[in-house]
Amino acid sequence: MKSILALALIVSINLVLLANSVLIPPNIDDSFLYGNELVKKPSEAGALRVIEYNGIKTLGDAEGNPIQLRGMSTHGLQWFPEILNENAFAALANDWEANVIRLAMYVGEDGYATDPETIKKRVIQGIDLAKKYDMYVIVDWHVHAPGDPTDPIYEGAQEFFKEISELYPNDPHIIYELCNEPNGIPNDETGWQIVKDYAEPIIEMLRENGNENIVIVGNPNWSQRPDLAADDPIDDQNTVYTLHFYAGTHKPSPDSYVMKNAIYALKHGAPIFVSEWGTSEATGDGGPYIEESDEWLKFLNANNVSWVNWSLTNKNEKSAAFTPYVYGESEATDLDPGPDRIWSPEELSVSGEYVRTRIKGVEYEPIDRSNYYKTLWDFDDGTTQGFVVNSDSPVTDVSLTNEDNRLKISGLDASNDVSEGGFWNNLRISADNWGNAVDITGAGKIMIDVILKSPATVAIAAIPQGPGNNWWTNPARAVRLAPNDFVKQADGTYKAVLTITAEDSPGLETIGTSDTDNTIQNIVLFVGTVGADVIYLDNFKVSGKKIEIPIIHDSLGEAKLPSDFEDGTRHGWKWSSDSAVQTALTIDEANGSKALSWEVAYPEVKPSDTWASAPRLDFWMDGLKRGGKNFLFFDFYLAPDRASEGIIEINLAFQPPLAGYWAQATDTYQIDLSDLDSATVTNDGLYHYEVKIDLNSVPNIEDNTDLRNMLLIFVDVNSDFAGRMYIDNVNFIE
């Protein structure tokens, strides 16, 4: 009896010590945001395993010492494969100091199940890059939509993991994630049993084949229930359990649902791994929630829980790490940072800028994002991009060509007044044939790279042109570069940046502050030199202060079908939060009827994700069902300012809860802009199309499925469209 009592006392003491070992907010101070002493690289730490540290099961290195992984997840590799490049992985490993990257291999949603060979090659490419740049790599079998891991679409899981593990046998760099976010299964012990029964044979196969790698297993309710796994763990020493959260939705409080489940799991001996978390709301929108993210990270770091942030994309969502394309506001950051292997702070989103510092364990000091930069002319297409000798130029015996993707000006010995006020005597060139219009609201400076073969004096005055300044406002002065302003480059040339301010060129301020039109549509340059007959100009950029101009939509009104807009409201239609276009939604006349209308211009430089530049309309209506109807129909009108090539592809999707919140029609409607002459033209000069999309091509929905909401996506397929779009008479039909 004494032995039994002593044993019970020891167990009781150990349970108390275990319970006390978990550090819980608000008793965690800010020091856990700084430093990354436990963030070790594979070359130092070796193969990972589960250990016990401070009374908690956590990750350890090959010697049994604690290690924390901090890093980033890709977005879906079917959508954003461009992240798989040497420069990006080098930037993450070195500049960001990440020691892990997660490869999000969606299986559904046009992922692995649709094209297994292509997607598998991308995973292998990602693994090889991670190994080369000394990072651990999570191979993520991304269960998302559908959310049941036993759905037939996921039948290839064991074969996939067997193949990868044979290619990389017991490779210490690799972590396997078997089931990203189970959903649509019971949020209880029954749901966990479904996941467990799915995962155990895969883990057994890996172990029988000699692979002792860490395995991450998801759990019900989008991997928010590691507590269920703690009560019924998988019998494997190196299995850990996923926890996912989004700081704007899942609050960092010990009483909140997700953190409470995490605390329970840790206290009851289940190692957890945050293989996905975001600074936004769970939708990807909202925020970023910096304070809430800090509280979550203090909790994870204090308890040595490894974490991976979502995600390495330039998609237009707040959780994305890079600047997205937003019509009239920003260009998308290239997922290849270039040979310097660093993304500048301006290329990062607020979320990316913040997470980078938290991976490094340094102070977060946000940059001033009230400034913007836009490239007007870069000559990368091999042309002069519309530049010619101006018809009023007093100097005409010159030539303009493109050489090495720069504007080459030859014959400047006859244009040599470099005084502030003598520019009228010099060569005038202008972009008369450019044909573009760029919004420069709030502009304050124009920067131009000037390249010479040897140092000389160069003076340039400028007249930015556009309707907002009636096309002509004289320069105040020429801006001069002296020979000592030029710096020798690696190729032997000399370069300086010439900066023209609004004080130098009053037309710049006139356009930037115009109440009617803030677009620059041309520029006249007065170019003078002393000591250089040939100069090169490149990378014309404009910078200024962002000015928030309120977007005023017409009244939202009550959501209803058919949407005919005759009452002057939008009938519930609004922009999706991740739409790249957020211009005013107004009710305007089209073909003698009221219609919903908006302005859009697709970018010249196309993002890899064709949806990234697309207007996305969102329609929410209680009880939205197809109700036995076979088609979605609407009238679609175009009023182009520019349209000569490419395709506008109209896509349809719903977000039904019973189908994993995503069901997209395989049927689309395509408009070939090179064939506008064959379209019907209305009396008011609009191109008219009767759009029908087959509802039977939408998977996983029945007549009475609650569709929740409907999305119309107007996708740019290598088009040059700019102008106005209209929809009318939206309805489900037979």
N, C-alpha and C positions, 0 to 999 in steps of 0.2 A: 504493500500500500504506500509506504514511504517513497519507493522508487517511482511509482505511478504519479504521486503528487509532485515529486521533484521534476519528472519529465514534463508534466503539465505546466509547472511553473516556468521551466525553460522555454517551452513552446510559447507560453503567454508573453514572456519577456521579449522573445524574438519577434513576435507579431507586433508588439508595441514599438520595438526598434525599427521594424520594417515600415510600419505606418508613419513613424516620425521621420523616416529618411526621405520621403517625398516632399520637396519644397513646393509650396502652394502660394499663389498670389493671395493677398497683397504683400506677403512677407518676403518678397524677392526684390532686391534692389537693382538699380540701373547698372551695376558693375557687370551683370551677366550679359549686357549688350556689347561689351568691349573685350577685345582679345580673342584669339583663336588657337590657343595652345594645344587643344586636343584635336584640332582639324589637321590631321596628318595625311600625307600623300601615300598612295600604294607602295611607292618605292621605299618608303620608310616603315610603313605599318604592316605591309604584307597581307596575308589572308585574314579575313574578318571572321569573328565568331562571337557568340553570345556569352557574356560574362556577368558576374554580379559585382556591382560597384556601388558603394555607399548604400547597400541594402536594396538596390534596384537592379533588375536585369536590363542590360544595355549592350551596346556594341563594344567589342574589344578588338585589339590588333592581334597579330600572330603570337605575341608574347603575353597576351592576357591583360594588357594595359588598356584603359578606356580610350576610345576614339569617338569623335563626333564627325559625321558627314554633313557638310553644308554645300548646297549647290542649286542647280537650276534644272527644270524639266523643259524639254522641247514641247511644242504644241504637236498636233497630229502630223506624223511624218508623211501622210498622204497629201497634206495641204501646204506644209512649210518645209520641204526637203532642203531648201537652200541653206538652212542652218548647219547642215553637214558639210562644213568646209574647214580647212586647216586653220585659217585665220581666226575663225570664231572659237574653235576649241582652244587655240593658244591664248586668246583673250580671256576666256573663262578660267583657264588654269593659272595664268600668270597675273593678268591685271586684276581679275576678280578674286583670285586665290581660292577658287572652288576646288574641292577634292572629289566631287561626284557630279555626274550628269545623268539625267533620266531620259530614256528614249521612249516617248509615248507612242507606242505602236497600236493605234486603233485597229480593232478587228472588224467591227461594223462600220457604218458611215463611210463607205467607199474605201475602207482600209484594207487590211490583210486578207479578209475573206473575199474581197473583190479582185485583188491583184497580188496574190501571195509572193510571187517571185520578185516583183519590183520592190515591195515593201520590205521583204526579208533582206534584200541587198542593201537597202538603206539602213536597216538595223545593224548589219555586219559592218557597213562603212562607219557607223557611229561608234561601234565597239572598238574598231581599229583606231579611230581617231582618239577616243578616250584613253586607250592604252598608250598611244604615242605621246600624249600630253599628260600622262601620269595622273589620271583621274579614275576613280571607281565609276562603274557604269551600270545603271539599273535598266534591265531589259523588261519593259512593261507591256504585258498582255492586257491591253486597255479595254476592259469590260465597261461599257458606258451605255450604249443604246444598240440593241436591247440590253437590259440590266441584269437579266438572269444568266449566270455563267453556264447554266446547263442548256441554254438555247442552242439549237442546231448550228447556228452560225459560228459557235465557239468550239466545234467538234475537233478542230485541228490543234488544240492547245498542247496535248501531250507530245504529238509528233513534232511540233515547232520547238518546244523546249528540249526535246531529245536531240534534234538536229543542231541547235545552237550549242548545247553542252558537249556534243561530239566534236564540233568545230573548235571549241575552247574548253577542253577537258579540265575540270577543277581549277579554272583560271581564277586567281585571287582578285582580279579586277571586277569580276562580274557578280551582280546581285540579280536574282530573279524575282519579278513581281508577277504573281499569278492571276490576280483578279482585282483590277483597279477600283471600281466603284459599284459593287452589287446594289441594284435597286429594283423595285418591282417584285421583290420577294418579301416574305414576312420580316418585319423589324423586331425579331425576337429570337428565341432559342431555335425555333424551327428554321428561320432564315439562315442562322449561323450554321446549322447542320447541313443545309444545302451547299453552302460555301465549303464547309469542311470536307464533305464527301467528295466534292469536286477537286479540292486541292490535294488531298492526301495521296491519291495514286500518282500524281505528278511528282510530288516530293519523294515518294518511295522510289520512283523510277530514277530520279536524279541521284539519290543516295546509293542505290544498287549499282549505278554506273560510276561510282566513285567521286561524285561531285558534292563537296561539303560546303558549297557556297551558301551565303545567307539567302533565305527565301522570304519574301514579303507576301503576306496573305491579306486580302481585303476582308471586309465584313459588312453586314447589312446597313441600309440607310446611307448609301454613298460613303462607306468606310468611316462611319461615325460611332461604331459600336465595338471597339476593342474590349470593352467590358464583357461582352458575350464570349469572346475568345478566352479571356482570363478565367472564366468559370468552366470552360470546356476546351482546354488547349489541345493543339495538335501535338502528338507525341514525337517531337523532333527537336533536337538541341539547338539547331541554328535557324529556326523559324521565328520570325517576328511579325507583328500585326500592324496593319496600316491604320493611321489616323489622318483624316482630311478635314481641313477647315478653311473658311474664308472669313477674314477678320471683320468684314462689315456685316456679316450675317451671324456668325458664331462668336458670341462675345467671350472675352478672356476672363471669365469669372468662374470660380470654383463651384458656383451654384448653377451655371449654365449647362445645357444639355451635353455639348460635345466635350468641354473641358472636364466636366464631372465624370464622364465615361473614361477619359484619359487617366484621370487621377485614380479611379477605381482599378483600371487595368494595371497601372504601375504598382499600386499598393498590394495587388493580388498576384504579383509575380509574372505578369505578361510584358515582355519587351515590346515597345511600340516604335514605329518609324513613320514620321510624317513625310510620306512620299509625294504629297501635293498639298500646298497651301497657297492662298492668294491674299493680296492686300485689299481686294475689292469685296463686293458682295458675291454670293455664290453664283449669280448670273454672269459674273465677269464685269458687271457695271457698278458704278458708285465708288466713291472714294478717290484716291486710295486712302485707306484708314490707317494712318501712320501710328497714332497712339495705341490703337487696339493691336496692331501688328507688333509693336514693341512689347506689350504685355504678354502676348503669346510667345514671342521669342525669348523673353526672360524666363518664362516657365520651361520652355524646351531646353534652353541652354543650361539652366540650373539643374535639370534632371538628366542631362546628357542624352537628350533625345535628338536623333539626327533628323534633318529636314531638307526638303527640296521645294523650291518656289516655282509656281506656275505663272508665266511661261515665257520661253524664248521665241517671241513672235512680235511682228509689227501689226497684228490685227487690231482693229479699233475697239479695244476693250481695256478697262482700267488696270486689269491684272497683267497686261502685256508689258514686257520689259523694254520695248523699243517704241519710238515715235511712229504712230500710224499715219496712213494717208487719210486726210480729212479734207473734203472739197472746200477750197477757199481758205484753208488754214495751214496745213502741213503736208509735206511729202513723207512717204514711208522710208524709214531707215533701212539701209541695205543690211541683210543678215550676214553678209561678209564684211567685216570691219576694214578690210584692206590690208596692205602689207605692213602697216605699222602695228596691226593686231591690237588695236584699242578703239572702242567706241567712245566718241566724245560724250561729255555729259548732255549736250544738246541732242544727241542721237538717242539717248535713253529717255524713256518715259519717266514720270515721277516715281512710279513703282520700281522700274529698273534701277534708277539712280539710288533709291533707298535700299533696295535689297542687296545691291553690290556692296554697300558699306557694311551691311549687317553680316554678309558672308565674311568679309575681311575683319570684322570686329572693330571698326573704327567709327569715329563721330560722323553723324549724318548732317551735312551742311548743304542744304538744297541750293541749286543755282537759281539765279534770277531768270524766270521764264517769261518775263514780260516783254523780252526782246524776241524778234523773229528774224530769220534769214531765208531768202528765196533766191535761187539761181535763175537768172533770166536768160543768159546765153553762155553755153559751155563749149560749143563747137565740136562736141563728141560725135556728131553724126557725119563728120567729114565735109560739111558744107560751110559757107559763110553765114548761114542762118539768117539770111535776108539782108545782110549788110552790103551796101553799094556806095559808090561815090555820090554824095548828095548833088542834086541838080543845080544848087546855088553855090557849089564849092568854087572858090577862086583858084584852087589848085586842082587840076584834073588829070595830069599825066602821072597817075599812080595805078597800082594794081592791088586788088583785094583777093586773096586766095586762102584756102585752108591748108595748113601744113602741120602735120603731127597733132591734129585736132586742136589747133589754135588759129586765130584770125591773123594772117600775115599781111602787113601793109608795107608795100615797097614803093620807093620813089619819094621819100620824105625830105630829101635834101632841098626840095623847093618849098618846104613848109617849115620855117625855122624861127618863128616868133614865139619865144617861150616866156614872154612877160605876162603878167596877170591880165592885162587888158588888151593885148594884141592878138587875141585868138581869132578875130574876124578875118585876119590875113591868111589863116592857115587852112589846111585841108579839112573839108567837112565830109564825114561819112554818116550814114544813117541806115537803120534796119527797115527800110521801106518795104521789103518783101518778106518780113517776118510772119505777119498774119496772126499773131497771138495777142492775148490780152491777159495780164497778170495783175491781180488785186494787190496793191501796195499801200493799203490803208495804214496810216501812222508811220510811213517811211521817213527815215532821217538820213540815210547814207547809201551811196552806191560805191561798191568796191570793185576794182578791176585789176587783175594780174597783168603786169607789164613785163615782158621778157625781152632781153637784148642779148646780142652776142658779145658785147663789151659795154661797160658802163658809159652812160651818156646822160644828157638832160632831156626830159620829156615833159611837155605841158599839155593838159587836156581840159577842155571845158565841155559842159554837157547841157543839153536841153531834153529832159524826159518829156515825152509827148503822150497825150491822151485827151479824151473829151473833157476831163475835169479841169484842164487848164487852157481850154480852147486851142490846144496843140502848140502854143508857142509862148514861152516866157523866157526872156533873154537871160543868159548866165550872168552872174555877178563878177566872176573872175575865172581864170584858168588855174588849175591845181598843178603844181610843178614838183617833179621828182629830180633830185640832183644825182650826179654819178655815185656819191657815197651812200645813197639810199638803196642801191642794188646789192644783192647778196649772191655770191656765186653758188650755183647748184651742182648737183652730182654729175649732170650731163655737160657741164662746162659753160652753160648759159648763166645769165644774171637776171634775177627777178626782184621786183618790188611790187607792193600793193599800193595803188593810187586810190585814195579815198575822197570822194566828192560828197560834201555835206549839203544840207538844205540852204545853208548860208552861201555856199558857192554857186548853187543852182536852185534859185527860188521855185522853179517849176516842180521840183521834187516835193516840196512842202505843199504846193498848191494841189497836186494830185493826191498826196497822202491825206489831206484834210478836206477834200471836196465833199460837198453834201450830195452830189449827183452821181459822180463816177470816179472810182478810185483806181481804175486800171491804167497801167502803162502799156501802150500799144506800139511805141516806137521810141527811138532815142537818136538825137543828133549829137555827134562828137566832133569837136574842133581839136585837131591833133597837130602839135608842133614839136620839133626835135632840134637839138644841136648835137652833132656828132653821131647820128644814127640815121642812115638812109632806110633801114629796114627795122621794124619793130613787130612784136607779136603781142596780141591781146587775148586774154582768156578769163573764164570764170567771172562773168559780170554778175555780181550779187547785190541785192538790196537788203538792207536791214532797217528795223524800226521797232517802235513800241506797239505791242498788240493792243488794239482798241476793241473792246467788247461792244459790238453793236447788237442791241436786242433783236431777236428774231420774233416777229409777230405773226403767229398762225391765225387763220380764221377759226371760229369757234369749233371745239371738238364735237359737240352734239352727242346724241344718243347712238350707240352702236346698233346698226340694223342692216339686214339684207332684205331686198336689194338695196345697195348703196347708190342712190341716184342723185344725192346732193342738192335736190331741188329746194330744200328748206334753207340753203345757204350755210349749212354746217358740214363738218367732215365725216359725219356718221360714224365716229369712233376711230377713224384711221389716224395713225400717228407714225412718227419715225421709230423704228426699232432702235434700242439703245446703242447697238453696234453698227448702225448705218453710217457709212462714210459720208453721206449727204444728209445735212440737217437744215436745209434751206427752208424758207417760209412755205408752209402748206396752205394754199389759198383756194377759194372757190371761184373759178373763172368760166367764161363762156367757151364752149367747144361744140361746134356743129349745131348751134342753136339750142344747146342744153347746158345746164350747169355741171361742172366737172371738177374733180380734185386735181390740183396742178402744182408743179414745183419746177425749179430751175436746177440744171445739172450740167457739168462739163467733165467728161472722163479724162484722166491724166494722160499725158504723152508717154511718160515712163510707166509701164504697166507693172503693178505688183504681181508676185507669183500667184497669190490667191486671187482669182478673178472676182470673187465676191468682195474683196477688200475695198474696191472703189465703187461698189454698187449702192444705189438707193435701195433701202430695205423698208418697206411699209409694213406696219404691224396693226392687226385688227383683233381686238378682244371683245367677245360677246358671250354672255352667260348662255349656256345651253347650245353652243355652236355644234351642230351635227350636219353631216351630209344628207341624212334623211332620205336615202334611196336615189339621190340625184347622181348623175354620171359625170358632170363637167362643172368646172368653174368657168364662168364667162365674164368678160368685161370689154367695153370699148376702150381702145388705147389710141391716143393721138400724139403726134410729134410735131413740134414747131422748131425745126433746127436752125441754129445760127451757123452750124458747121456739121456736115454729115456726108461723107463720101466713101467710107470704107469700113470694113469690119461688121460685126453683128451685135445686136442687142438681144440677149437671151433672157426670157422671162421665166423665172423659177417659182414654184409654189411649195410651201412647207407648212405643216401644222406642228403643234407641240402638245400632243395628247399625253396625259399622265400615264395611261395604260400602255403606251408605246415607248416608254422611256423618255418622254418629253421631246421626241423628234421623229417626224414622219414626213419625208420629202418625196414629192412626185418625181418619178423618172421621166415623165412626159414634160417637155418644155415647149415654149413658143419662141421662134426665132425670127428676127427681122434683119434682113440683109440690107445694110445701108448703101451698098453699091448698086442696089436695084430699087431705089426709091421711086423711079419713074413708073414702076408697075403698080404702085400702091394707089388706093383710092384717095383722092384729094377732095376735101370738103369745100363748101362755098366760102368758108373763112380761111382757106389756104392751109389747113392742117392735113397731115398724112394720117389716114385712118386705118386701124387694124381691128378686126374682131377676134379677140383672143379667147381660145378654148383650151383648157388643160384637163386631161383625163383624170378624174378622181380615182378611177380604178387602178391607176399606176402608183397610188400612194400606198405603201406597205403598212400592214398591221393596223388598219382602221376598218371598221364596219359601219353600216348605216347609222347605228345609234352610238358610236364611239363619241365620247366627249372630246372634241378637238381642242378645246380651250382657247386657242388663238390661231390666226392665219397670217402667214408672211408672204409678201410678194417681193421678189428680189430681181432687180433689173440689171443683169450682169453685162459688163463690158467685155466683149471678146474681140480684142484688137481693133476697137473702133475709134473714130475721131469725133464722136458725137459731142456737140455742145448746143444747148438750147433748153426748151421747155417740154415737159411731158405732162400728159393728162390721162386720168382714168375716169370711167363713168359706167353706171349700170352694172355694178359688180354683184354677181349672184350665182348660186348653185342652180343648174338647169338639168333637164332630162338628158 
